[in-house]
Amino acid sequence: MKADRIFPDGDVMTSNQGQSPEERPDRMEEACGVFGVYAPGQNVSTFAYFGLFALQHRGQESAGIATFEDDRVHLHKDMGLVTQVFNEDILETLVGDLAVGHTRYSTTGSSRVVNAQPAVVPTKLGPLALAHNGNLVNVAHLREELSKRFHDFVTTTDSEMIALAMGDEVNDGKGWLDAAVAACKRCEGAFSLVIGTPAGLIGARDTNGIRPLVLGVLPESDDGETRYALASETCGLDIIGATYLRDVEPGEMVWIDNDGLKSIKWAEAATRKLCVFEMIYFARPDSTMHDESLYTYRMRIGRQLAEENPNDKNLADIVIAVPDSGIPAAIGFSQTSGIPYAEGLIKNRYVGRTFIQPTQSMRESGIRMKLNPLKDVLKGKRVVIVDDSIVRGTTSRKIMRAIRDAGATEVHMRISSPPVTHPCFYGIDTDNQDQLIAATKSVAEISQHIEADSLAYLSWEGMLKATLQDTEGFCSACFTGDYPIDIPAHLRRSKLMLETANA
């Protein structure tokens, strides 16, 4: 598919839509992945494809790539995984000097083809294509502002609103960079942006840097020019052979064109508040933050978890993990506790989002679609199982039962993060507060609910201590309710009903 502006008008039902709370995925659902590359004379669509492939874990609902050939944009986006949305024939139509890509998990806006990104908006200087990771909290106000400019909204996403706001600024006479700055100043919330224009590539982060964005350098081309790439994580740079240069800083905007790289501070009052769940779970373990892989951090929180529970060393015969996200922490827990590590659950890594509903009997034993216990490993054993979080508890309970059915005599659960008591408003899809089990039950009650012999969480202090960074530099609102960006009253009422009811 090749066009200057494509807005598909289909609607696809995903496996989450129409589900009861009991059937919803029982974990913090991923954010989105953004990617951008400026490399005149090179195959930018292929770079974008592989960059998104590496970022697939950040969103499995839809994927899209926009490329710029002079003042013309070529766009293809659809529902599905990156490998389902693109093939070589499609990539050959996506020609140009720069590319912007996106892989999506919906947080604002329903899961439909029309909401897939990048969002493309025409302006008097030519089209812009915007990919967004995060979530705005002033959507209602921004939508009202844009409605007064007689915009027809094509999607239900906040990402389109950011793109339209930037388009307005261009049409009012600003250049690309000034227009992007003005649009960012109209936005409140979390946003890491990659924006393609006919003149160059833009990368920007909100004033708190809640969602990540990194800058890399491609190997020098035959003409000796430096080419740059932007990605949500360093794994998106590694796959295309780019070298990590640095993070785009909170409140920073970078402009990449034929003259190279330019950086400006679009917001002076920037305070770093990286989402700590990026480190615990969302980002890939081979991605780098703070000069080390996240695998290393996750092993460290596993060790910290064991240190906080010293009596656990005589508790079990083996330590296992909920794969894949619990594995590094489980290894760290094993090393410190002295309990041998073993693989007790095997993950089907090819199970993504499915549009085919399982039968009722399959749904009742649904954990085995993704995780299957090793009976000969677990039979007759006392087991400690390590996971990264508990959200509603339904999946944890199914895992407990599957391990017991495999013959384990005791099952103790250890969680490498604190209890999740508050919903996220900054780009992570969490249940409303009354659906979060730790918001309504004590640790002992949760342990009983999930049918564990015992349960312990990592402390909030231990989680932050293990970062080896300034502990003030992280957003941990899902554990504390201390939101770094003010949440409007109507949003608080919609998701923080327990606190609202008690106010």
C-alpha positions as CSV (number, residue, x, y, z in Angstrom):
1,M,0.0,0.0,0.0
2,K,1.4,3.4,-1.0
3,A,-0.2,6.8,-0.5
4,D,0.4,10.3,0.6
5,R,-2.1,10.0,3.4
6,I,-3.8,6.8,4.5
7,F,-6.4,6.5,7.2
8,P,-7.9,2.9,7.1
9,D,-11.5,2.8,8.2
10,G,-11.8,-0.8,9.4
11,D,-12.6,-1.9,12.9
12,V,-11.0,-5.1,14.4
13,M,-12.1,-6.8,17.6
14,T,-9.2,-7.8,19.7
15,S,-9.1,-10.4,22.4
16,N,-9.4,-7.8,25.1
17,Q,-12.5,-6.1,23.9
18,G,-15.8,-7.2,25.5
19,Q,-14.0,-9.2,28.2
20,S,-15.0,-9.3,31.8
21,P,-12.4,-8.2,34.4
22,E,-11.7,-11.8,35.2
23,E,-10.7,-12.5,31.5
24,R,-8.5,-9.4,31.0
25,P,-4.8,-9.9,30.8
26,D,-3.6,-9.9,34.4
27,R,-0.5,-7.8,34.2
28,M,0.6,-4.2,33.5
29,E,0.1,-4.0,29.7
30,E,2.9,-2.7,27.6
31,A,3.4,0.9,26.5
32,C,4.2,1.6,22.8
33,G,7.4,1.5,20.8
34,V,8.6,4.4,18.7
35,F,11.4,4.5,16.1
36,G,12.9,7.0,13.8
37,V,15.8,7.1,11.4
38,Y,17.4,9.8,9.2
39,A,19.7,8.2,6.6
40,P,19.5,9.7,3.1
41,G,20.5,7.2,0.4
42,Q,19.9,4.2,2.6
43,N,17.0,1.8,3.0
44,V,15.2,3.6,5.8
45,S,12.1,1.4,5.7
46,T,14.1,-1.7,6.4
47,F,15.8,0.1,9.3
48,A,12.4,1.0,10.7
49,Y,11.1,-2.5,10.2
50,F,13.9,-4.1,12.2
51,G,13.8,-1.3,14.8
52,L,10.1,-2.1,15.4
53,F,10.8,-5.8,15.3
54,A,13.1,-5.3,18.3
55,L,10.5,-3.1,20.0
56,Q,7.7,-5.6,19.4
57,H,7.4,-6.4,23.2
58,R,6.1,-2.8,23.7
59,G,3.0,-3.3,21.7
60,Q,1.4,-6.1,19.7
61,E,-1.9,-4.6,18.5
62,S,-0.7,-2.6,15.5
63,A,2.3,-1.4,13.6
64,G,3.1,1.3,11.1
65,I,5.9,3.0,9.2
66,A,5.9,6.4,7.4
67,T,8.7,7.5,5.1
68,F,9.4,10.8,3.5
69,E,10.5,11.3,-0.1
70,D,11.0,15.0,-0.5
71,D,7.6,16.5,0.4
72,R,5.7,13.3,0.0
73,V,4.9,10.8,2.7
74,H,4.4,7.1,2.2
75,L,2.5,5.3,4.9
76,H,1.5,1.7,5.7
77,K,-0.1,0.6,9.0
78,D,-2.4,-2.2,10.1
79,M,-3.4,-4.4,13.0
80,G,-1.1,-7.1,14.0
81,L,2.5,-7.9,14.8
82,V,5.3,-6.2,12.8
83,T,5.9,-9.4,10.8
84,Q,2.2,-9.6,9.9
85,V,1.9,-6.0,8.9
86,F,4.9,-5.8,6.6
87,N,6.6,-7.8,3.9
88,E,9.3,-7.0,1.4
89,D,6.9,-5.8,-1.3
90,I,5.4,-3.3,1.1
91,L,8.7,-2.1,2.4
92,E,9.9,-1.4,-1.2
93,T,7.1,1.1,-1.6
94,L,8.2,3.0,1.6
95,V,11.0,5.0,0.0
96,G,12.6,8.2,1.2
97,D,15.4,9.7,3.3
98,L,13.8,9.3,6.8
99,A,11.3,7.0,8.4
100,V,9.1,7.0,11.5
101,G,7.7,3.8,13.0
102,H,5.4,2.7,15.7
103,T,4.2,-0.4,17.4
104,R,1.1,0.0,19.5
105,Y,-0.7,-1.1,22.6
106,S,-3.8,1.1,23.1
107,T,-4.0,3.2,26.2
108,T,-5.9,6.2,24.9
109,G,-8.2,5.3,22.0
110,S,-9.7,1.9,21.2
111,S,-8.0,-1.0,19.5
112,R,-8.9,-0.3,15.8
113,V,-7.0,0.0,12.6
114,V,-7.8,3.7,12.3
115,N,-6.0,4.3,15.6
116,A,-2.7,2.7,14.4
117,Q,0.2,5.1,14.2
118,P,2.1,7.0,12.9
119,A,-0.5,9.7,12.7
120,V,-0.2,11.7,9.5
121,V,-1.4,15.3,9.3
122,P,-1.2,17.7,6.3
123,T,0.2,21.2,6.8
124,K,1.1,24.1,4.5
125,L,4.8,23.0,4.7
126,G,3.9,19.5,3.8
127,P,2.8,16.5,5.8
128,L,4.0,15.4,9.2
129,A,4.0,11.9,10.7
130,L,4.0,11.5,14.4
131,A,4.6,8.4,16.6
132,H,3.9,8.7,20.3
133,N,4.6,6.6,23.4
134,G,2.9,7.8,26.5
135,N,-0.5,9.3,27.5
136,L,-1.7,12.9,27.9
137,V,-3.8,13.9,30.9
138,N,-5.2,17.1,29.3
139,V,-6.9,15.3,26.4
140,A,-10.3,16.8,27.0
141,H,-8.9,20.4,27.1
142,L,-6.7,19.8,24.0
143,R,-9.6,18.3,22.1
144,E,-11.8,21.3,22.9
145,E,-9.1,23.6,21.7
146,L,-8.7,21.7,18.5
147,S,-12.4,21.5,17.9
148,K,-12.6,25.3,17.9
149,R,-10.2,25.1,14.9
150,F,-12.8,23.0,13.1
151,H,-10.7,19.8,13.0
152,D,-12.4,16.6,12.1
153,F,-10.9,13.9,14.3
154,V,-10.1,10.8,12.3
155,T,-9.0,8.7,15.4
156,T,-9.8,8.5,19.1
157,T,-6.1,8.9,20.2
158,D,-4.3,11.6,22.0
159,S,-1.5,11.1,19.5
160,E,-3.6,12.5,16.7
161,M,-4.3,15.6,18.9
162,I,-0.5,16.2,19.3
163,A,-0.1,15.9,15.6
164,L,-3.0,18.3,14.9
165,A,-1.7,20.8,17.5
166,M,1.7,20.8,15.7
167,G,0.0,21.2,12.4
168,D,-1.9,24.2,13.7
169,E,1.3,25.8,14.8
170,V,2.8,25.2,11.3
171,N,-0.3,26.7,9.6
172,D,0.0,29.7,11.9
173,G,3.4,30.5,10.4
174,K,5.9,28.6,12.5
175,G,8.7,26.5,11.2
176,W,8.9,22.7,12.0
177,L,11.0,23.0,15.1
178,D,9.2,26.0,16.6
179,A,5.9,24.3,15.8
180,A,6.9,21.2,17.6
181,V,8.0,23.2,20.7
182,A,4.7,25.0,20.8
183,A,2.7,21.8,20.4
184,C,4.7,20.2,23.3
185,K,3.9,23.1,25.5
186,R,0.2,22.5,24.9
187,C,0.5,18.9,26.1
188,E,0.4,17.7,29.7
189,G,1.3,14.1,30.6
190,A,3.8,11.6,29.3
191,F,5.1,11.7,25.8
192,S,8.1,10.5,23.9
193,L,7.7,11.6,20.3
194,V,9.3,10.8,17.0
195,I,8.1,13.2,14.3
196,G,8.9,13.0,10.6
197,T,8.7,16.0,8.3
198,P,9.9,16.7,4.7
199,A,12.8,18.7,6.1
200,G,14.0,16.5,9.0
201,L,13.4,14.2,11.9
202,I,12.3,15.4,15.4
203,G,12.6,13.5,18.8
204,A,11.1,14.9,22.0
205,R,10.4,13.9,25.6
206,D,8.0,15.4,28.1
207,T,9.4,17.5,31.0
208,N,9.6,14.4,33.3
209,G,11.0,11.9,30.8
210,I,8.5,9.3,32.0
211,R,8.7,7.2,28.9
212,P,12.2,6.4,27.5
213,L,13.7,7.7,24.2
214,V,17.3,7.1,23.1
215,L,19.5,8.5,20.3
216,G,22.0,6.5,18.3
217,V,24.5,6.9,15.4
218,L,24.5,4.6,12.4
219,P,27.8,3.5,10.9
220,E,29.3,6.2,8.7
221,S,27.9,6.1,5.1
222,D,30.0,6.1,1.9
223,D,29.6,9.9,1.6
224,G,31.0,10.3,5.1
225,E,27.8,11.8,6.5
226,T,26.6,10.9,10.0
227,R,23.2,9.3,10.2
228,Y,21.1,9.1,13.3
229,A,18.3,6.9,14.8
230,L,15.8,7.3,17.6
231,A,14.2,4.5,19.5
232,S,12.3,3.8,22.7
233,E,15.1,1.5,23.8
234,T,18.7,0.7,22.9
235,C,17.6,-2.8,21.6
236,G,16.0,-0.9,18.7
237,L,19.4,0.6,17.9
238,D,21.4,-2.6,18.4
239,I,19.4,-4.5,15.8
240,I,20.3,-2.0,12.9
241,G,23.9,-1.7,13.9
242,A,23.6,1.8,15.4
243,T,25.7,2.8,18.4
244,Y,23.9,4.3,21.4
245,L,24.9,7.9,21.8
246,R,22.8,9.1,24.8
247,D,19.2,9.5,26.0
248,V,17.1,12.3,24.8
249,E,16.7,14.2,28.0
250,P,13.5,15.2,29.8
251,G,12.3,18.5,28.2
252,E,14.7,18.1,25.3
253,M,14.0,18.2,21.6
254,V,16.4,17.0,18.9
255,W,16.3,18.0,15.2
256,I,18.1,15.9,12.7
257,D,18.6,17.0,9.1
258,N,21.3,17.3,6.4
259,D,23.2,19.7,8.7
260,G,23.4,17.0,11.4
261,L,22.0,17.0,15.0
262,K,20.6,20.0,16.8
263,S,19.4,20.0,20.4
264,I,17.2,22.5,22.3
265,K,15.6,22.5,25.7
266,W,11.9,23.1,24.9
267,A,11.1,23.2,28.6
268,E,13.3,24.7,31.3
269,A,11.6,23.2,34.4
270,A,12.5,19.6,33.5
271,T,12.6,17.0,36.4
272,R,13.5,13.4,35.6
273,K,10.8,10.9,36.6
274,L,11.4,7.8,34.5
275,C,8.8,5.1,35.0
276,V,10.4,2.6,37.3
277,F,8.3,-0.2,35.7
278,E,10.3,0.3,32.5
279,M,13.3,-1.1,34.5
280,I,11.3,-3.8,36.3
281,Y,9.3,-5.2,33.4
282,F,8.5,-3.2,30.3
283,A,11.8,-2.7,28.6
284,R,13.7,-5.6,27.2
285,P,16.4,-7.1,29.5
286,D,19.1,-6.5,26.9
287,S,18.3,-2.8,26.7
288,T,20.6,-0.4,28.5
289,M,19.7,2.2,31.1
290,H,22.1,4.0,33.3
291,D,25.1,2.3,31.6
292,E,24.0,-1.3,32.4
293,S,21.6,-3.8,30.9
294,L,18.2,-4.1,32.6
295,Y,19.0,-7.8,33.0
296,T,21.6,-6.7,35.6
297,Y,19.2,-4.5,37.4
298,R,16.6,-7.2,37.5
299,M,19.1,-9.7,38.9
300,R,19.9,-7.1,41.6
301,I,16.2,-6.6,42.6
302,G,16.0,-10.4,42.9
303,R,19.0,-10.4,45.3
304,Q,17.5,-7.5,47.2
305,L,14.2,-9.5,47.5
306,A,16.1,-12.4,49.0
307,E,18.0,-10.1,51.4
308,E,14.7,-8.7,52.7
309,N,13.5,-12.3,53.3
310,P,16.5,-14.0,54.9
311,N,14.4,-16.9,56.3
312,D,13.6,-18.0,52.8
313,K,16.9,-19.9,52.4
314,N,15.3,-22.9,54.2
315,L,11.9,-22.4,52.6
316,A,12.1,-24.4,49.4
317,D,14.0,-26.9,47.3
318,I,14.1,-24.9,44.0
319,V,13.5,-21.4,42.8
320,I,11.6,-21.0,39.5
321,A,10.5,-17.9,37.5
322,V,7.4,-16.8,35.7
323,P,9.0,-16.5,32.2
324,D,10.3,-14.4,30.7
325,S,10.1,-11.3,32.8
326,G,10.7,-13.0,36.2
327,I,13.8,-14.9,35.1
328,P,16.6,-12.4,36.0
329,A,15.1,-11.7,39.4
330,A,14.6,-15.4,40.1
331,I,18.3,-16.0,39.3
332,G,19.3,-13.2,41.6
333,F,17.0,-14.5,44.3
334,S,18.6,-18.0,43.9
335,Q,22.1,-16.6,44.1
336,T,21.5,-14.8,47.4
337,S,19.2,-17.4,49.1
338,G,21.3,-20.4,48.1
339,I,18.2,-22.2,46.8
340,P,19.0,-23.8,43.4
341,Y,17.4,-22.2,40.3
342,A,15.5,-24.4,37.9
343,E,13.1,-24.0,34.9
344,G,9.7,-25.1,36.1
345,L,7.5,-23.3,33.6
346,I,8.0,-23.3,29.8
347,K,6.6,-20.3,27.9
348,N,5.2,-20.5,24.4
349,R,6.9,-17.5,23.0
350,Y,4.8,-17.5,19.9
351,V,1.6,-16.8,21.6
352,G,0.8,-13.1,21.0
353,R,-2.5,-11.4,20.8
354,T,-5.0,-13.6,19.1
355,F,-8.2,-12.7,17.2
356,I,-9.5,-16.3,17.7
357,Q,-11.2,-16.9,20.9
358,P,-10.4,-20.2,22.7
359,T,-13.1,-22.6,23.8
360,Q,-14.5,-22.2,27.3
361,S,-12.7,-25.3,28.5
362,M,-9.4,-23.9,27.1
363,R,-10.1,-20.5,28.7
364,E,-10.6,-22.2,32.1
365,S,-7.1,-23.7,31.8
366,G,-5.9,-20.8,29.8
367,I,-2.6,-20.3,31.6
368,R,-1.3,-23.4,29.7
369,M,-1.7,-21.6,26.4
370,K,1.3,-19.4,27.5
371,L,2.9,-21.4,30.3
372,N,3.2,-25.1,30.8
373,P,4.7,-26.7,33.9
374,L,7.5,-29.3,33.9
375,K,6.1,-32.0,36.0
376,D,9.3,-34.0,36.5
377,V,11.0,-30.8,37.8
378,L,8.2,-29.8,40.1
379,K,6.9,-33.1,41.5
380,G,7.6,-33.5,45.2
381,K,9.3,-30.2,45.5
382,R,8.9,-27.1,47.7
383,V,8.9,-24.3,45.2
384,V,9.6,-20.5,45.4
385,I,8.3,-18.8,42.3
386,V,9.4,-15.3,41.4
387,D,7.3,-12.9,39.3
388,D,7.7,-9.1,38.5
389,S,4.2,-8.1,39.8
390,I,0.7,-9.0,40.7
391,V,-2.1,-6.9,39.3
392,R,-5.5,-8.6,39.8
393,G,-4.2,-11.9,41.0
394,T,-6.2,-14.1,38.6
395,T,-3.1,-15.3,36.6
396,S,-1.1,-15.8,39.8
397,R,-3.8,-18.1,41.1
398,K,-3.9,-20.1,37.9
399,I,-0.1,-20.5,38.0
400,M,-0.3,-21.7,41.6
401,R,-2.8,-24.3,40.7
402,A,-0.8,-25.4,37.7
403,I,2.3,-25.9,39.8
404,R,0.4,-27.8,42.4
405,D,-1.2,-30.0,39.8
406,A,2.3,-30.8,38.5
407,G,3.1,-32.3,41.9
408,A,4.7,-29.5,43.9
409,T,4.2,-29.9,47.7
410,E,4.5,-26.2,48.6
411,V,4.4,-23.0,46.4
412,H,5.7,-19.7,47.8
413,M,5.4,-16.6,45.7
414,R,7.9,-13.8,45.7
415,I,7.4,-10.5,43.8
416,S,10.3,-8.3,42.6
417,S,8.3,-5.1,43.0
418,P,6.0,-3.5,45.6
419,P,2.3,-4.0,45.7
420,V,0.5,-2.2,42.8
421,T,-2.1,-0.1,44.4
422,H,-2.8,2.7,41.9
423,P,-3.5,2.9,38.2
424,C,-1.2,4.6,35.7
425,F,-2.2,7.7,33.8
426,Y,1.0,8.0,31.8
427,G,0.9,5.4,29.0
428,I,0.5,2.0,30.8
429,D,-2.8,0.3,30.6
430,T,-3.8,-0.7,34.2
431,D,-7.1,-1.7,35.6
432,N,-9.2,0.8,37.6
433,Q,-8.1,1.0,41.3
434,D,-10.9,-1.2,42.5
435,Q,-9.6,-4.0,40.3
436,L,-6.1,-3.9,41.7
437,I,-5.9,-6.6,44.3
438,A,-3.3,-4.8,46.5
439,A,-5.6,-1.8,46.7
440,T,-8.3,-3.8,48.5
441,K,-6.5,-6.7,50.2
442,S,-3.5,-7.1,52.6
443,V,-0.5,-9.2,51.7
444,A,-1.9,-12.1,53.8
445,E,-5.3,-11.8,52.0
446,I,-3.6,-11.7,48.6
447,S,-1.6,-14.8,49.5
448,Q,-4.8,-16.6,50.5
449,H,-6.6,-15.4,47.3
450,I,-3.9,-16.7,44.9
451,E,-3.6,-19.9,47.0
452,A,0.1,-19.5,47.8
453,D,1.7,-21.0,50.9
454,S,3.3,-17.6,51.5
455,L,3.8,-14.3,49.6
456,A,6.3,-11.5,49.9
457,Y,6.9,-8.4,47.9
458,L,10.1,-6.3,47.3
459,S,9.9,-3.1,49.4
460,W,9.5,0.2,47.7
461,E,12.8,1.4,49.2
462,G,14.6,-1.8,48.0
463,M,13.3,-1.4,44.5
464,L,14.7,2.2,44.3
465,K,17.9,1.4,46.1
466,A,18.7,-1.3,43.6
467,T,18.6,1.2,40.7
468,L,21.9,2.7,42.1
469,Q,20.6,6.1,40.9
470,D,19.0,9.1,42.6
471,T,15.8,7.7,43.9
472,E,14.0,11.0,43.2
473,G,14.5,10.4,39.5
474,F,11.7,7.8,39.1
475,C,8.0,7.8,38.8
476,S,6.6,5.0,41.1
477,A,3.0,6.3,41.3
478,C,1.5,2.9,40.7
479,F,3.0,1.8,44.1
480,T,2.5,5.1,46.1
481,G,-0.2,7.2,44.4
482,D,2.3,10.1,44.3
483,Y,1.7,11.3,40.7
484,P,4.4,13.6,39.4
485,I,2.0,15.3,36.9
486,D,-1.3,16.5,38.3
487,I,-4.3,14.3,37.3
488,P,-7.5,16.2,36.3
489,A,-10.5,15.5,38.6
490,H,-12.5,13.7,36.0
491,L,-9.7,11.2,35.4
492,R,-9.3,10.7,39.1
493,R,-13.0,9.9,39.4
494,S,-12.8,7.4,36.5
495,K,-9.9,5.3,37.8
496,L,-9.2,6.3,41.4
497,M,-12.7,5.5,42.7
498,L,-11.5,4.1,46.0
499,E,-9.6,7.3,46.9
500,T,-12.4,9.4,45.5
501,A,-15.0,7.5,47.5
502,N,-13.0,8.1,50.7
503,A,-12.2,11.7,50.1
